[in-house]
Amino acid sequence: MTFKNKEEKYLHQFNELVAKHSWELPENTLPPIFIVGAPRSGTTLLTQVLISSFELGYIDNISSKFWTNPLMGVIISNAIEPFQDRILSDYSSNIGFTKGANGPHEFGYFWKRWFSYGKTHELTDAELKRIPSNEIQKEIHQLSSFFNIPFLFKNAVAITLQVAFLARIFPKAIFLYCNRDPLFNAQSLLLSRQKHFNGIDKWFSAKPLAYLQLKDSPIEDQIAGQVYYCNKIILDSVSLIENRMEKINYKQFCINPEETIQRIQSHCLKHGLTPKIKSVKWKPFEHSNKRVLPKNQFQKLESALQEYF
């Protein structure tokens, strides 16, 4: 394995050691909460707001370093600052990455333990059948069992593209679907390519199976297809998720976060989940559903999206 730096190398060695420690805990029935949505659809901001609104467990920038033993990581992080007391002070992020020890993390290495990605991030049915789902269930249930609070997870690659699989192995899980206007979602993805890769030629973030056909298309077509297929994967899973999914409109959420929080609270209560609410008063966030790209580039994205939406 190639490592980016010494820190990553030592973290991998450390995780080989802590993986050997096992926990024997009773599993409670608190279902996990999964946030799904296309990359750049507002899932990070929604995650940050929910952490400050409810008493929830989640993977932060400390516990994310314990991807072979998540419970050990969250116990250490909770000892530093209890999850129930946390109200975040920073609601910014850099293409999904947050600042500070208690900022939420996508826990990519944890999901890679189970999902062996190939050329795409969306696994086939045959690949999913080989995954030891009982081990994923055990590790995630242990988190809520130890703290007796629901745990929140967000990862646009792992969770969104494997939403049907997770709905099957967690039949009581709650799904919050962050949906954004496709044109501004696409614009944000193109801007992320520029920021992350200093250019727009390289693919950014989630690769659905359709990536294999899209990767040689014009850039605007790649991004339009990425937005479409990431959302399609979620919508195709509605029959599995049934009434466990609550749809969150990104723009409306930014304009009126209080209303969104109340809807999520009602949705959780309807399904027997009663996370305690914190006394935080929310002001509107400035949404980014506005044209930033040059007009001709923006129009190319708009035209590409018309093939799908």
N, C-alpha and C positions, 0 to 999 in steps of 0.2 A: 504494500500500500504506500502511496506517495502522500506525504504530509506537507501542508502549507508552511508550517514553521515548527519550532521545537515544542511550543506549548501544545499544539495539536498532537504531536507525537507522544508526549508524556500523558496527555489526557486519555489517549487510546490505551496506553499501558496501564494507567490507573483503572480504567473501566474493565480491563481484563481481570484485575484483582477484585474489584467490588462485585463483579458479576457472580462470584463464588458464594457470596453471602445470601442466604435464603431467609424468607420471612414466613412465619406461620400465623396468619391472621384470619379471623372470621370474615367472610365476605358479606357485606350488607347489600341492600337492594337499591341503594341510591344510583340512579342511572347517570352516565356521563352526559355532558352537554357538548355537542360538536358544532362548531361554526364552519359553514361551508360557503363557497362562492368562488368565482373566477379570481385569479390574481389581480390585484389593484381594484377590487370592488368595494373596499372599505372594511374588510374583515379585521384588520389590525386595530383600527379605531374602535370598532364595536367591541372587540375583546377588552381593550383598555377601559372602556366605559363600564362594561359589566363587572370587571374586577373591582372598580371603585363603587359600584352600586349595590352589589350583593356580597354576602359572605360565601365566597367560592374558593376552591383550591384551583391552582393552575401551575403550569410549568413556567418558571421565571428564568432569568439569565444565570442564576446560581444553580438551580436544580437541573437545568438542561445539560450540565456537565456530567451528570450521572445517568447516561442513557442506557446502561446495562442494569441499573438498579435504581429506578425512579423514586421508590419510596425512601431510600437513603438520602437522596438529593432533597426531596421536599421536607423531610424531617429536619435536616440541617438548615434549610432556608427558613422554615417556619420558626425555628429556634432563634433566628436572628430577628425576624419580624413576623408575628403571627398573621396568617392569611386573613383571619377575620377582622384584623385591625387595619388592613391596607387600604389606603386611598392614594392613588397614584398622583404625582405632581406634574408629570410630563405626558402629554397626549400626542406627541410627535413620533414619527418613525422614519426610517430610511429604507425604502423598499421592503418593508416588513420587519426590519430589525429595530429593536427598541433600545433605549439607553437605561443605565442604572441596574443595580442588582435585582430589583423587584419588577423590572419590565418583563412583559410576557415574551415567551420564546416559542418558536414553531416545533422544536424538539425533533429536528430532522434526522439525527442519528438514531434516535429511538425507533422511528418509523422505518428507517432503512434496515433495521435488524429483521423486520418481518417482511417488508416489501422489497424484493430483489429487482430493482429497476433495470431494464435493459435499454433499448433505444428510446423507449417512452416511459412515462411515469404511471400510465394507466395499465394495470395488469389484466391479463386475459383470465377467463374463467378457469382454465387449466392451471395457471400460475397461482391463483387464489386458493384453489383446492389443496395445494401443497403447504399452505401456511398453517402453523399450529395455533389456530384461533383460540384454543383454551388457554394458552400461555399469555396471549394479549389480554384476554378477559381477566385473567388472574392479576396481572400487574396493574391494570387500570382500576379494577375493583378494590385492590388493596389500598390505593390512595384515598379513596373516599371512605373506606372502612376505618382506616387509622384515624382520620380527622373528623369523620362523621359529617362531612359537608360534600356537596356535589363538586365534581372536578370538570373544568372547562378546557377544551382542546381546540386548537386552530392550526391548520396546515393546508395551504391551497394545493399543494402537490399530493400529499399522502391522503388526507381526509376527503377532500373534494373529489378526487379522481377514484377513490375506493369507497364512495359513500354507500353503495348498495351492499358491499361486503360488510361494512361496519354496522349498517342497519340490521343485517341478519344476525351478527354475533352479539349485538347489544340491542335486543328487541324492545327495550324500554327507553333507549337513548332519546334525547331531545335534540333536534337539529334546527339551527338558526341559519336561514339562507339569506345571505347578504347579496342583494341584487342591485346592479347599477345600470344606468342608461348605457347601452352597448357602445355608442359613439364615444362617450367620455371615458368609458372603461378602456376602449381601444386606444384612445389618445394617451391615457396614463401608461399603458403598456409600452407604447412607442417611446414615450419620454423616459421610461425606466430603462429601456435598451440603451438610449443615449447616455444616461447617467451611469449605468452599471458597466457598460462595455465601451463607453466613449465612441459610440457608433450605433447604428440600428440594424446591422446585418446579422448579428447573433441572436438566437432565440432566447427569450427571457422567461424563466419560471416554468409553470406546469406544461407538460407535454402529453396531451391526450393521444390515444391511438391514431387519430387523424393526423398527428404530426408527421407521420411517415409520408403522407401525401402532400401536406402543406409546406414542408420544409424547403422545397424547390420552387415554390410560388413567389410572386412579387411580395415584398415585405408587408404591404397593406393587406393582402389576401391572407398571409400567415396570421397576422394579428386578428383579423376579423374571424377567421376560422377558429383560432384559439379561444376567443370570447364565446363564440357560438357553442363549440363542443364542450367546453367546461360547464356551461350552463345546461346544456342538453343532458350531460351525465347526471346532474342533480335532478332535473325534471323527469328523466326516464326512471328515476328511483322513487318517484312519488308513491307508487303503488305499495312499495315496501315500507316507506316511512309513514304512509297514511296520514293521520292527523297529528303526527309528532313533529311536523315541520312548521315553523313560523317564518314567513317571508318578511324580510326587512329591506325597505327601499333606502338606499344609501343617502339620497338627497333629503328625503323626508326625515331620516334619522338625524342628519346634521342640523336641519332646521328646528326640529323639536325632539331632542333626545329624551326628554321626560316622558313623552307619549310612547316612545319606543320601549323604554324601560318598563312602563306600566303594562304594555302589551305582553312583553316577555315574562313579566311576573305572573300575569293571568294565565299565560300559556303553560308555565311551569306548574302552577297550582292545579290546573285542569288535569295534569298528568301525575299528580301526587308528589310533586317536588316542591319543597317550601324553603328555598334559600332566603335567609334573613336579609332584609333590605337595609342599607346604610343611609344615614341622613345627609345625602349630598344633593344639593340643588344645582341643576345643570342649565347652563346658558347655551345658545346655539353655537355650533361649530361652523367655521367657514368651509363650505363645500367647494370642490374643484370641478364642478360640472360647468365649465366654461371653456371656450376655445383658447388654447395657448399656442398651438402649432400655427405655422404660416397657413394662410387660407387655402392655397393649392394642395398642400399636404393633408390638411384637414378634410378637404373635399374628396381626396383619394380614399381616405379611410371610410368616409361616408358611403362612397360608391361601392367599395368592397363589402361593406356590411349589408348593403341592399340585396346581396346574393343569399344572405342567410336570414335576415330579419324582415 
